[in-house]
Amino acid sequence: MSGTSSVGGRGVYEAGDQRNSKDSETNVADRYHEGQPNSHKANDSKDERSIANKLAREGKRQSEPEEISKEAAEFQKDPTLPARNHGNEPSKGAKIDAEIQQEEEEMLKKKGAFGPK
């Protein structure tokens, strides 16, 4: 049918660049690194791990120590520190928290040390 058209030349109707590539050309690329660590999310509902595998993972997680981020650790020491590290003035709540924390430390020093050392 393409030969009988009078609209354009033959090159317009030929497949040319629209042909499928050969399998030998498509399989040359390296595959993405398979089985990367932490590739499964523990709470992923679409994860196809078995219930036994999920239970084994939870058992391992309970024995692992919880990781605390750097900012969370800083916040436990001084509530105003994260804001000051970012060049901001601490919020009113952070200032109050710092005062309460200081008062509690003074009270504990008054009472004396107790518990295991």
N, CA, C and O atoms as a GROMACS GRO file, in nm:
protein
  468
    1MET      N    1   0.082  -0.117   0.000
    1MET     CA    2   0.000   0.000   0.000
    1MET      C    3   0.087   0.125   0.000
    1MET      O    4   0.049   0.226  -0.059
    2SER      N    5   0.204   0.119   0.066
    2SER     CA    6   0.287   0.238   0.074
    2SER      C    7   0.341   0.278  -0.063
    2SER      O    8   0.373   0.395  -0.085
    3GLY      N    9   0.351   0.184  -0.153
    3GLY     CA   10   0.401   0.216  -0.286
    3GLY      C   11   0.301   0.291  -0.371
    3GLY      O   12   0.341   0.356  -0.468
    4THR      N   13   0.172   0.284  -0.340
    4THR     CA   14   0.071   0.346  -0.424
    4THR      C   15   0.032   0.485  -0.377
    4THR      O   16  -0.050   0.550  -0.442
    5SER      N   17   0.088   0.534  -0.268
    5SER     CA   18   0.052   0.665  -0.216
    5SER      C   19   0.118   0.774  -0.299
    5SER      O   20   0.230   0.756  -0.347
    6SER      N   21   0.051   0.886  -0.314
    6SER     CA   22   0.108   0.998  -0.388
    6SER      C   23   0.136   1.117  -0.296
    6SER      O   24   0.158   1.228  -0.344
    7VAL      N   25   0.134   1.094  -0.164
    7VAL     CA   26   0.152   1.203  -0.068
    7VAL      C   27   0.299   1.234  -0.046
    7VAL      O   28   0.336   1.351  -0.036
    8GLY      N   29   0.382   1.133  -0.036
    8GLY     CA   30   0.522   1.158  -0.007
    8GLY      C   31   0.609   1.051  -0.066
    8GLY      O   32   0.561   0.957  -0.130
    9GLY      N   33   0.738   1.065  -0.043
    9GLY     CA   34   0.832   0.966  -0.096
    9GLY      C   35   0.826   0.837  -0.016
    9GLY      O   36   0.762   0.829   0.088
   10ARG      N   37   0.895   0.736  -0.068
   10ARG     CA   38   0.893   0.604  -0.006
   10ARG      C   39   0.954   0.606   0.134
   10ARG      O   40   0.910   0.530   0.220
   11GLY      N   41   1.053   0.689   0.159
   11GLY     CA   42   1.123   0.693   0.286
   11GLY      C   43   1.033   0.727   0.403
   11GLY      O   44   1.060   0.688   0.517
   12VAL      N   45   0.926   0.798   0.376
   12VAL     CA   46   0.833   0.836   0.482
   12VAL      C   47   0.761   0.714   0.536
   12VAL      O   48   0.729   0.710   0.655
   13TYR      N   49   0.733   0.616   0.454
   13TYR     CA   50   0.650   0.503   0.492
   13TYR      C   51   0.730   0.379   0.531
   13TYR      O   52   0.671   0.282   0.579
   14GLU      N   53   0.858   0.379   0.512
   14GLU     CA   54   0.938   0.262   0.547
   14GLU      C   55   0.970   0.262   0.696
   14GLU      O   56   0.976   0.367   0.759
   15ALA      N   57   0.989   0.144   0.752
   15ALA     CA   58   1.012   0.131   0.895
   15ALA      C   59   1.142   0.197   0.940
   15ALA      O   60   1.142   0.270   1.039
   16GLY      N   61   1.251   0.174   0.872
   16GLY     CA   62   1.378   0.237   0.901
   16GLY      C   63   1.418   0.229   1.047
   16GLY      O   64   1.454   0.122   1.096
   17ASP      N   65   1.411   0.340   1.118
   17ASP     CA   66   1.455   0.345   1.257
   17ASP      C   67   1.354   0.283   1.354
   17ASP      O   68   1.382   0.275   1.473
   18GLN      N   69   1.240   0.240   1.306
   18GLN     CA   70   1.138   0.185   1.395
   18GLN      C   71   1.148   0.033   1.411
   18GLN      O   72   1.062  -0.027   1.474
   19ARG      N   73   1.249  -0.027   1.355
   19ARG     CA   74   1.263  -0.172   1.366
   19ARG      C   75   1.313  -0.209   1.505
   19ARG      O   76   1.381  -0.131   1.572
   20ASN      N   77   1.279  -0.329   1.548
   20ASN     CA   78   1.323  -0.378   1.678
   20ASN      C   79   1.472  -0.405   1.677
   20ASN      O   80   1.528  -0.448   1.576
   21SER      N   81   1.536  -0.379   1.790
   21SER     CA   82   1.680  -0.405   1.799
   21SER      C   83   1.703  -0.553   1.824
   21SER      O   84   1.612  -0.624   1.868
   22LYS      N   85   1.823  -0.599   1.795
   22LYS     CA   86   1.856  -0.740   1.814
   22LYS      C   87   1.876  -0.769   1.962
   22LYS      O   88   1.914  -0.680   2.038
   23ASP      N   89   1.848  -0.892   2.003
   23ASP     CA   90   1.865  -0.932   2.143
   23ASP      C   91   2.011  -0.920   2.186
   23ASP      O   92   2.038  -0.890   2.302
   24SER      N   93   2.103  -0.943   2.095
   24SER     CA   94   2.244  -0.936   2.132
   24SER      C   95   2.284  -0.793   2.169
   24SER      O   96   2.378  -0.773   2.246
   25GLU      N   97   2.214  -0.694   2.116
   25GLU     CA   98   2.245  -0.554   2.148
   25GLU      C   99   2.180  -0.511   2.280
   25GLU      O  100   2.240  -0.433   2.354
   26THR      N  101   2.062  -0.560   2.311
   26THR     CA  102   1.991  -0.516   2.431
   26THR      C  103   2.046  -0.578   2.558
   26THR      O  104   2.038  -0.515   2.664
   27ASN      N  105   2.102  -0.697   2.554
   27ASN     CA  106   2.151  -0.764   2.674
   27ASN      C  107   2.295  -0.729   2.707
   27ASN      O  108   2.354  -0.790   2.796
   28VAL      N  109   2.353  -0.633   2.640
   28VAL     CA  110   2.492  -0.596   2.662
   28VAL      C  111   2.507  -0.516   2.791
   28VAL      O  112   2.610  -0.528   2.857
   29ALA      N  113   2.409  -0.435   2.829
   29ALA     CA  114   2.420  -0.347   2.945
   29ALA      C  115   2.430  -0.428   3.074
   29ALA      O  116   2.368  -0.533   3.087
   30ASP      N  117   2.510  -0.378   3.169
   30ASP     CA  118   2.524  -0.444   3.298
   30ASP      C  119   2.394  -0.434   3.376
   30ASP      O  120   2.325  -0.332   3.372
   31ARG      N  121   2.364  -0.541   3.447
   31ARG     CA  122   2.243  -0.539   3.529
   31ARG      C  123   2.270  -0.459   3.654
   31ARG      O  124   2.384  -0.447   3.699
   32TYR      N  125   2.165  -0.405   3.709
   32TYR     CA  126   2.176  -0.329   3.833
   32TYR      C  127   2.219  -0.424   3.944
   32TYR      O  128   2.182  -0.541   3.942
   33HIS      N  129   2.296  -0.375   4.039
   33HIS     CA  130   2.347  -0.459   4.147
   33HIS      C  131   2.230  -0.524   4.220
   33HIS      O  132   2.145  -0.455   4.276
   34GLU      N  133   2.227  -0.656   4.219
   34GLU     CA  134   2.115  -0.727   4.279
   34GLU      C  135   2.139  -0.752   4.427
   34GLU      O  136   2.254  -0.766   4.470
   35GLY      N  137   2.034  -0.757   4.503
   35GLY     CA  138   2.041  -0.794   4.643
   35GLY      C  139   2.118  -0.696   4.729
   35GLY      O  140   2.202  -0.736   4.810
   36GLN      N  141   2.090  -0.568   4.712
   36GLN     CA  142   2.160  -0.469   4.792
   36GLN      C  143   2.115  -0.476   4.937
   36GLN      O  144   1.999  -0.510   4.964
   37PRO      N  145   2.205  -0.444   5.032
   37PRO     CA  146   2.164  -0.447   5.173
   37PRO      C  147   2.057  -0.341   5.200
   37PRO      O  148   2.056  -0.234   5.138
   38ASN      N  149   1.968  -0.371   5.293
   38ASN     CA  150   1.858  -0.283   5.333
   38ASN      C  151   1.762  -0.252   5.218
   38ASN      O  152   1.699  -0.146   5.217
   39SER      N  153   1.752  -0.342   5.121
   39SER     CA  154   1.661  -0.317   5.010
   39SER      C  155   1.517  -0.349   5.045
   39SER      O  156   1.425  -0.308   4.974
   40HIS      N  157   1.495  -0.422   5.154
   40HIS     CA  158   1.359  -0.452   5.199
   40HIS      C  159   1.323  -0.358   5.313
   40HIS      O  160   1.400  -0.340   5.407
   41LYS      N  161   1.207  -0.299   5.304
   41LYS     CA  162   1.157  -0.217   5.414
   41LYS      C  163   1.077  -0.308   5.506
   41LYS      O  164   0.995  -0.388   5.460
   42ALA      N  165   1.100  -0.296   5.635
   42ALA     CA  166   1.037  -0.387   5.730
   42ALA      C  167   0.885  -0.377   5.729
   42ALA      O  168   0.817  -0.478   5.747
   43ASN      N  169   0.831  -0.259   5.708
   43ASN     CA  170   0.685  -0.240   5.714
   43ASN      C  171   0.621  -0.229   5.576
   43ASN      O  172   0.510  -0.179   5.565
   44ASP      N  173   0.689  -0.275   5.473
   44ASP     CA  174   0.637  -0.265   5.337
   44ASP      C  175   0.528  -0.369   5.316
   44ASP      O  176   0.553  -0.489   5.326
   45SER      N  177   0.406  -0.322   5.288
   45SER     CA  178   0.293  -0.415   5.272
   45SER      C  179   0.304  -0.495   5.142
   45SER      O  180   0.243  -0.602   5.131
   46LYS      N  181   0.380  -0.446   5.046
   46LYS     CA  182   0.392  -0.515   4.918
   46LYS      C  183   0.514  -0.608   4.914
   46LYS      O  184   0.540  -0.672   4.812
   47ASP      N  185   0.586  -0.615   5.023
   47ASP     CA  186   0.702  -0.701   5.031
   47ASP      C  187   0.654  -0.846   5.034
   47ASP      O  188   0.562  -0.879   5.110
   48GLU      N  189   0.713  -0.930   4.954
   48GLU     CA  190   0.664  -1.067   4.941
   48GLU      C  191   0.740  -1.167   5.028
   48GLU      O  192   0.741  -1.286   4.998
   49ARG      N  193   0.804  -1.120   5.133
   49ARG     CA  194   0.873  -1.212   5.223
   49ARG      C  195   0.770  -1.293   5.301
   49ARG      O  196   0.659  -1.246   5.328
   50SER      N  197   0.807  -1.414   5.334
   50SER     CA  198   0.715  -1.499   5.407
   50SER      C  199   0.701  -1.453   5.552
   50SER      O  200   0.782  -1.374   5.602
   51ILE      N  201   0.597  -1.502   5.618
   51ILE     CA  202   0.574  -1.464   5.757
   51ILE      C  203   0.691  -1.512   5.844
   51ILE      O  204   0.732  -1.442   5.936
   52ALA      N  205   0.744  -1.631   5.813
   52ALA     CA  206   0.857  -1.683   5.890
   52ALA      C  207   0.979  -1.592   5.877
   52ALA      O  208   1.049  -1.567   5.974
   53ASN      N  209   1.003  -1.541   5.756
   53ASN     CA  210   1.116  -1.450   5.736
   53ASN      C  211   1.094  -1.319   5.811
   53ASN      O  212   1.188  -1.263   5.867
   54LYS      N  213   0.970  -1.270   5.812
   54LYS     CA  214   0.941  -1.146   5.883
   54LYS      C  215   0.960  -1.165   6.034
   54LYS      O  216   1.013  -1.077   6.101
   55LEU      N  217   0.916  -1.279   6.086
   55LEU     CA  218   0.932  -1.307   6.228
   55LEU      C  219   1.079  -1.320   6.266
   55LEU      O  220   1.121  -1.274   6.372
   56ALA      N  221   1.157  -1.383   6.180
   56ALA     CA  222   1.301  -1.397   6.206
   56ALA      C  223   1.368  -1.260   6.208
   56ALA      O  224   1.455  -1.233   6.290
   57ARG      N  225   1.327  -1.174   6.117
   57ARG     CA  226   1.384  -1.039   6.111
   57ARG      C  227   1.349  -0.960   6.237
   57ARG      O  228   1.434  -0.890   6.292
   58GLU      N  229   1.224  -0.970   6.282
   58GLU     CA  230   1.184  -0.899   6.403
   58GLU      C  231   1.261  -0.950   6.525
   58GLU      O  232   1.296  -0.872   6.614
   59GLY      N  233   1.287  -1.080   6.528
   59GLY     CA  234   1.366  -1.136   6.637
   59GLY      C  235   1.507  -1.078   6.639
   59GLY      O  236   1.562  -1.050   6.746
   60LYS      N  237   1.566  -1.062   6.523
   60LYS     CA  238   1.700  -1.002   6.514
   60LYS      C  239   1.696  -0.854   6.552
   60LYS      O  240   1.787  -0.804   6.619
   61ARG      N  241   1.591  -0.786   6.511
   61ARG     CA  242   1.580  -0.642   6.540
   61ARG      C  243   1.570  -0.614   6.690
   61ARG      O  244   1.622  -0.513   6.737
   62GLN      N  245   1.505  -0.704   6.764
   62GLN     CA  246   1.489  -0.683   6.907
   62GLN      C  247   1.622  -0.691   6.979
   62GLN      O  248   1.641  -0.626   7.082
   63SER      N  249   1.715  -0.770   6.927
   63SER     CA  250   1.845  -0.783   6.993
   63SER      C  251   1.943  -0.672   6.950
   63SER      O  252   2.044  -0.651   7.017
   64GLU      N  253   1.913  -0.604   6.842
   64GLU     CA  254   2.000  -0.496   6.794
   64GLU      C  255   1.975  -0.369   6.876
   64GLU      O  256   1.861  -0.340   6.911
   65PRO      N  257   2.080  -0.292   6.906
   65PRO     CA  258   2.058  -0.165   6.976
   65PRO      C  259   1.994  -0.063   6.881
   65PRO      O  260   2.022  -0.061   6.761
   66GLU      N  261   1.909   0.021   6.937
   66GLU     CA  262   1.843   0.123   6.855
   66GLU      C  263   1.942   0.234   6.824
   66GLU      O  264   2.015   0.281   6.912
   67GLU      N  265   1.944   0.275   6.699
   67GLU     CA  266   2.034   0.382   6.659
   67GLU      C  267   1.966   0.517   6.682
   67GLU      O  268   1.851   0.536   6.643
   68ILE      N  269   2.038   0.608   6.745
   68ILE     CA  270   1.985   0.741   6.770
   68ILE      C  271   2.061   0.838   6.681
   68ILE      O  272   2.184   0.835   6.676
   69SER      N  273   1.988   0.924   6.612
   69SER     CA  274   2.054   1.018   6.523
   69SER      C  275   2.136   1.119   6.603
   69SER      O  276   2.118   1.135   6.724
   70LYS      N  277   2.225   1.185   6.534
   70LYS     CA  278   2.315   1.281   6.599
   70LYS      C  279   2.235   1.395   6.662
   70LYS      O  280   2.264   1.438   6.774
   71GLU      N  281   2.136   1.445   6.590
   71GLU     CA  282   2.055   1.555   6.642
   71GLU      C  283   1.972   1.513   6.763
   71GLU      O  284   1.954   1.591   6.856
   72ALA      N  285   1.922   1.389   6.762
   72ALA     CA  286   1.844   1.341   6.876
   72ALA      C  287   1.932   1.330   7.000
   72ALA      O  288   1.890   1.362   7.111
   73ALA      N  289   2.056   1.284   6.981
   73ALA     CA  290   2.148   1.274   7.093
   73ALA      C  291   2.183   1.413   7.147
   73ALA      O  292   2.192   1.432   7.268
   74GLU      N  293   2.201   1.510   7.057
   74GLU     CA  294   2.228   1.648   7.098
   74GLU      C  295   2.110   1.705   7.175
   74GLU      O  296   2.128   1.775   7.275
   75PHE      N  297   1.990   1.674   7.129
   75PHE     CA  298   1.869   1.727   7.193
   75PHE      C  299   1.854   1.673   7.335
   75PHE      O  300   1.804   1.743   7.423
   76GLN      N  301   1.896   1.548   7.357
   76GLN     CA  302   1.887   1.491   7.491
   76GLN      C  303   1.983   1.560   7.587
   76GLN      O  304   1.954   1.572   7.706
   77LYS      N  305   2.098   1.606   7.536
   77LYS     CA  306   2.195   1.675   7.621
   77LYS      C  307   2.152   1.819   7.649
   77LYS      O  308   2.153   1.864   7.763
   78ASP      N  309   2.114   1.891   7.542
   78ASP     CA  310   2.076   2.032   7.555
   78ASP      C  311   1.965   2.061   7.454
   78ASP      O  312   1.989   2.055   7.334
   79PRO      N  313   1.844   2.094   7.502
   79PRO     CA  314   1.732   2.117   7.410
   79PRO      C  315   1.753   2.236   7.316
   79PRO      O  316   1.689   2.242   7.211
   80THR      N  317   1.839   2.329   7.351
   80THR     CA  318   1.859   2.447   7.266
   80THR      C  319   1.970   2.427   7.164
   80THR      O  320   1.988   2.509   7.074
   81LEU      N  321   2.046   2.318   7.177
   81LEU     CA  322   2.163   2.297   7.092
   81LEU      C  323   2.131   2.280   6.943
   81LEU      O  324   2.200   2.341   6.861
   82PRO      N  325   2.031   2.202   6.903
   82PRO     CA  326   2.003   2.188   6.759
   82PRO      C  327   1.973   2.322   6.690
   82PRO      O  328   2.019   2.346   6.579
   83ALA      N  329   1.895   2.408   6.757
   83ALA     CA  330   1.862   2.537   6.697
   83ALA      C  331   1.988   2.623   6.683
   83ALA      O  332   2.008   2.687   6.580
   84ARG      N  333   2.071   2.623   6.786
   84ARG     CA  334   2.193   2.703   6.780
   84ARG      C  335   2.291   2.648   6.676
   84ARG      O  336   2.364   2.725   6.613
   85ASN      N  337   2.294   2.517   6.658
   85ASN     CA  338   2.381   2.458   6.556
   85ASN      C  339   2.341   2.501   6.416
   85ASN      O  340   2.426   2.512   6.327
   86HIS      N  341   2.213   2.526   6.396
   86HIS     CA  342   2.163   2.570   6.265
   86HIS      C  343   2.162   2.722   6.252
   86HIS      O  344   2.114   2.775   6.152
   87GLY      N  345   2.215   2.791   6.352
   87GLY     CA  346   2.224   2.936   6.344
   87GLY      C  347   2.095   3.007   6.379
   87GLY      O  348   2.076   3.122   6.340
   88ASN      N  349   2.006   2.942   6.452
   88ASN     CA  350   1.878   3.002   6.488
   88ASN      C  351   1.870   3.023   6.638
   88ASN      O  352   1.943   2.962   6.716
   89GLU      N  353   1.780   3.112   6.677
   89GLU     CA  354   1.755   3.130   6.820
   89GLU      C  355   1.664   3.017   6.866
   89GLU      O  356   1.565   2.987   6.799
   90PRO      N  357   1.694   2.955   6.980
   90PRO     CA  358   1.608   2.847   7.029
   90PRO      C  359   1.467   2.897   7.057
   90PRO      O  360   1.446   3.012   7.094
   91SER      N  361   1.372   2.808   7.039
   91SER     CA  362   1.232   2.844   7.062
   91SER      C  363   1.206   2.859   7.212
   91SER      O  364   1.287   2.820   7.296
   92LYS      N  365   1.091   2.918   7.242
   92LYS     CA  366   1.053   2.939   7.381
   92LYS      C  367   1.042   2.805   7.454
   92LYS      O  368   1.085   2.792   7.569
   93GLY      N  369   0.984   2.705   7.387
   93GLY     CA  370   0.969   2.573   7.446
   93GLY      C  371   1.104   2.508   7.475
   93GLY      O  372   1.121   2.443   7.578
   94ALA      N  373   1.199   2.525   7.382
   94ALA     CA  374   1.333   2.468   7.403
   94ALA      C  375   1.402   2.535   7.521
   94ALA      O  376   1.473   2.469   7.597
   95LYS      N  377   1.382   2.666   7.535
   95LYS     CA  378   1.442   2.737   7.648
   95LYS      C  379   1.382   2.688   7.780
   95LYS      O  380   1.454   2.669   7.878
   96ILE      N  381   1.251   2.669   7.782
   96ILE     CA  382   1.183   2.619   7.903
   96ILE      C  383   1.232   2.478   7.935
   96ILE      O  384   1.257   2.445   8.051
   97ASP      N  385   1.244   2.394   7.830
   97ASP     CA  386   1.294   2.258   7.851
   97ASP      C  387   1.434   2.259   7.911
   97ASP      O  388   1.465   2.179   7.998
   98ALA      N  389   1.519   2.351   7.864
   98ALA     CA  390   1.655   2.361   7.916
   98ALA      C  391   1.653   2.401   8.064
   98ALA      O  392   1.730   2.348   8.144
   99GLU      N  393   1.564   2.494   8.099
   99GLU     CA  394   1.552   2.536   8.239
   99GLU      C  395   1.505   2.420   8.327
   99GLU      O  396   1.559   2.398   8.435
  100ILE      N  397   1.405   2.347   8.280
  100ILE     CA  398   1.353   2.234   8.358
  100ILE      C  399   1.461   2.128   8.374
  100ILE      O  400   1.478   2.072   8.482
  101GLN      N  401   1.533   2.101   8.266
  101GLN     CA  402   1.639   2.001   8.272
  101GLN      C  403   1.747   2.042   8.373
  101GLN      O  404   1.797   1.959   8.449
  102GLN      N  405   1.781   2.169   8.373
  102GLN     CA  406   1.882   2.220   8.467
  102GLN      C  407   1.833   2.208   8.611
  102GLN      O  408   1.908   2.168   8.700
  103GLU      N  409   1.706   2.243   8.634
  103GLU     CA  410   1.648   2.232   8.769
  103GLU      C  411   1.647   2.088   8.817
  103GLU      O  412   1.677   2.061   8.933
  104GLU      N  413   1.611   1.996   8.728
  104GLU     CA  414   1.607   1.855   8.766
  104GLU      C  415   1.746   1.803   8.799
  104GLU      O  416   1.762   1.724   8.893
  105GLU      N  417   1.848   1.846   8.723
  105GLU     CA  418   1.985   1.803   8.752
  105GLU      C  419   2.030   1.855   8.888
  105GLU      O  420   2.098   1.784   8.962
  106GLU      N  421   1.993   1.980   8.922
  106GLU     CA  422   2.028   2.036   9.052
  106GLU      C  423   1.960   1.959   9.165
  106GLU      O  424   2.020   1.933   9.269
  107MET      N  425   1.833   1.921   9.143
  107MET     CA  426   1.760   1.845   9.245
  107MET      C  427   1.824   1.709   9.266
  107MET      O  428   1.836   1.663   9.380
  108LEU      N  429   1.866   1.644   9.157
  108LEU     CA  430   1.930   1.514   9.169
  108LEU      C  431   2.064   1.524   9.241
  108LEU      O  432   2.101   1.434   9.316
  109LYS      N  433   2.136   1.634   9.218
  109LYS     CA  434   2.265   1.653   9.288
  109LYS      C  435   2.241   1.674   9.438
  109LYS      O  436   2.320   1.628   9.520
  110LYS      N  437   2.132   1.743   9.472
  110LYS     CA  438   2.098   1.764   9.613
  110LYS      C  439   2.068   1.633   9.683
  110LYS      O  440   2.113   1.607   9.795
  111LYS      N  441   1.989   1.550   9.614
  111LYS     CA  442   1.947   1.424   9.673
  111LYS      C  443   2.064   1.326   9.683
  111LYS      O  444   2.065   1.240   9.771
  112GLY      N  445   2.160   1.339   9.598
  112GLY     CA  446   2.274   1.249   9.597
  112GLY      C  447   2.258   1.139   9.495
  112GLY      O  448   2.150   1.116   9.440
  113ALA      N  449   2.368   1.072   9.472
  113ALA     CA  450   2.368   0.966   9.371
  113ALA      C  451   2.303   0.841   9.430
  113ALA      O  452   2.322   0.809   9.547
  114PHE      N  453   2.228   0.771   9.347
  114PHE     CA  454   2.168   0.646   9.389
  114PHE      C  455   2.166   0.553   9.268
  114PHE      O  456   2.179   0.596   9.154
  115GLY      N  457   2.149   0.425   9.297
  115GLY     CA  458   2.144   0.326   9.191
  115GLY      C  459   2.283   0.278   9.154
  115GLY      O  460   2.383   0.320   9.213
  116PRO      N  461   2.290   0.189   9.054
  116PRO     CA  462   2.421   0.135   9.014
  116PRO      C  463   2.508   0.242   8.948
  116PRO      O  464   2.460   0.330   8.877
  117LYS      N  465   2.638   0.231   8.974
  117LYS     CA  466   2.731   0.330   8.917
  117LYS      C  467   2.801   0.273   8.798
  117LYS      O  468   2.883   0.341   8.736
   0.00000   0.00000   0.00000
